[in-house]
């Protein structure tokens, strides 16, 4: 294969991670405009984030295995096609239910198309040196998508192209998706199937139902005064969890591969890494939710200005991830520990600066950039310290568990922190600054990060270089 063709195909398969990350970040800044456009409630806009994540988290592991079972090319093209169709319906949704149903389908299709992009890389780049560069490009595309998403999410709703310009944040996926499918059909090669192992579809469905019956009532129940059905759904989620555990044990007894392998939890560092990641990702998207609404509806900033501010946060993240991620091999837990402290200090200053609508612009820019530096220092390190002792044969299962927990934690954070934030807003929709709501939601995020800091401090110090040579 020609060198230029390999890099062209890398960009082609990377369109999956670009679109999936873009659609996660692009809605954050546009939430107030979306809420107004669909005449939604506070709970509805939380679900715009959460339903996408539930669909993604429920089928992420299954989506990864689908490529080996049916073929990477086929699964990539089907996933991209469904994602494009779902994006079209998101853009033309007339109600919160229509939008969040389409978002859920977006999440499921992303769970099938994204893993194929990474799976193509070893085939395209058999040489180890080139493969490392390819993974770096792949990661950079994901980082770029987060920055572009925040910028476009702020800019597009303020455009006057159509009556409700926020719809374009979903419709821009359509030409990208169509192009990726056409080029994929023509240039991607079908590879030999690697396994005939049966899927654990029952486990995937149970996991999806657990997430829905647990997270949905946390969001809607608060807004409706905790009716009986919301309490009932929470109880059902616990019963479904027991059924899921039983299902996974039965699959192991049958000699098949379960959706979540219990054996991956034997490593102490992995368990600690999961616990740390749980509390970190509770903050990840809940931060964007409360700060987007506070900046626009509280401090009176435009959608475009808010988007530009969050680009500063994204630039801080990208810069820090490039500078500090290589240091994890030498300094281990002290890199993410530094990042968590930076984030805590930055959030304290959020409380001081974001409580009035006359905060100097330069303060906001510097503060968001510093917070981004903290995120970029800790986030890329978490997966490394969690998986560093996992053997090669367990790496696939362990990374699947990690990524699933990551997405579940993001959804839970939006539900819990967002719930605290909206519970303290006395007269929604928000028309004035609500320092009490913002203060309590931000303090909760600070509390989660303090737990992250303590757990990182307690994590045993190991010789990172020795671990990598094993």
Secondary structure, DSSP 8 states (H G I E B T S, - for coil): --HHHHHHHHHHHTHHHHHHHHHHHHHHHHHHHHHHHHT--HHHHHHHHHHHHHHHHHHHHHHHHHHHHH-HHHHHHHHHHHHHHHHHHHHT--SHHHHHHHHHHHHHHHHHHHHHHHHHHHHH--SHHHHHHHHHHHHHHHHHHHHHHHHHHHHGGG--SSTTGGGHHHHHHHHHHHHHHHHHHHH-------------HHHHHHHHHHHHHHHHHHHHHHHTT--HHHHHHHHHHHHHHHHHHHHHHHHHHTT---SS-GGGGG-HHHHHHHHHHHHHHHHHHHHHHHHHHIIIIIT---HHHHHHHHHHHHHHHHHHHHHHGGGHHHHTHHHHHHHHHHHHHHHHHHHHHTTSTT--HHHHHHHHHHHHHHHHHHHHHHHHHHHTT--GGGHHHHHHHHHHHHHHHHHHHHHHHHHHHHHT-SSSS--S--HHHHHHHHHHHHHHHHHHHHHHHHS----HHHHHH-
